[in-house]
Amino acid sequence: MIPAASTPMQPRRWQQAWRDAVRDPRELLALLGLQDAALAVSEQAAAQFPLRVPRSFIARMRKGDPHDPLLRQVLPLDAEMRPVAGFALDAVGDGAAKAGPGVIHKYAGRALLVATGSCAVNCRYCFRRHFPYAQETAAAGGWRAAIAAIAADPSIEEVLLSGGDPLSLATSKLAELTDALRHIPHVRRLRIHTRLPIVLPERVDAELCAWLDALPWSVAVVVHANHANEFDADVDAAMAALRQTGAMVLNQAVLLKGVNDDVDTLAALAERGFAAGVLPYYLHQLDRVAGAAHFEVDDATALALHAALVARQSGYLVPRLVREVAGDTSKRALVDTGHGRHAPSVA
């Protein structure tokens, strides 16, 4: 997992893997022996939200299976272009919670920084697929506006890095932020929400781990895997390297029709993640972003699945079933994981 030292003329291993990502849906299907399935690909959806998927993630897909759960997450389909009532461009109220350029302040004690619009994979259900990244990126200008917003609010104890994917940025760019945050006494925790260690495990290199290890705060790295097949030996090594820095590693998943909407799949995801040292955190009901309606699982099914998980899994293997609702002061819990009762919110 640890790459050789690079020079300015030689990209790091993760950067080269990023550049080698597949961007043509027909190439992706050809690699999987699914040329006939190209008829279902939507050129319009791909133009609106381009396909991008690393080759190592493609290698985890089942060849010859048009219903592969990893393929379904990334392949642009006609269903994305059908307007559906209740599905909006800003599904979770990011715009109304803006506290500065690229700074979102929804919940007490926490501020989220949209670090970048870049990501190694374009998931078709992404709730920020329509986000105005060109105007709203916290890393712009050396993080100055973001730092000022956090410094001005002593109630902010935790900084969340999101995106896009914050680990799309060079480690030196991330260090710019954390070097500045060190001078803000009320910041006590750093949380990083990232899909890269799952889809591009090469990103967890020696430089990134050294940066994490040197941070002065408690650190949580929240990765994002929706299916057990997203884990392999390289991902396991990346998770181990993250844990060795002292970071807590958690997983959040999205409940997705045709991907993980059955109890055996959800149980396997929790068990496979735990085997890699990752604790389940959240199971999100789909954010109702325009273009993602075909992934939605109704609440009754979601509740039944979660109850089945509670009945068969140890408590630490059961994620909290939640929904993000614009204007709420926290994620809204659909069910209490301990007793199966409905609950209004979670911290």
Secondary structure, 3 states (H helix, E strand, C coil): CCCCCCCCCCCCHHHHHHHCCECCHHHHHHHCCCHHHHHHECHHHHHHCCCCECHHHHCCCCCCCCCCHHHHHHCCEHHHHCCCCCCECCCCCCHHHEEECCEECCCCCEEEEECCCCCCCCCCCCCCCCCCCCCCCCCHHHHHHHHHHHHCCCCCCEEEEECCCHHHCCHHHHHHHHHHHCCCCCCCEEEEEECHHHHCHHHCCHHHHHHHHHCCCEEEEEEECCCHHHCCHHHHHHHHHHHHCCCEEEEEEECCCCCCCCHHHHHHHHHHHHHCCCEEEEEECCCCECCCHHHCCCHHHHHHHHHHHHHHCCHHHCCEEEECCCCCCCCEECCCCCCCCCCCCCC
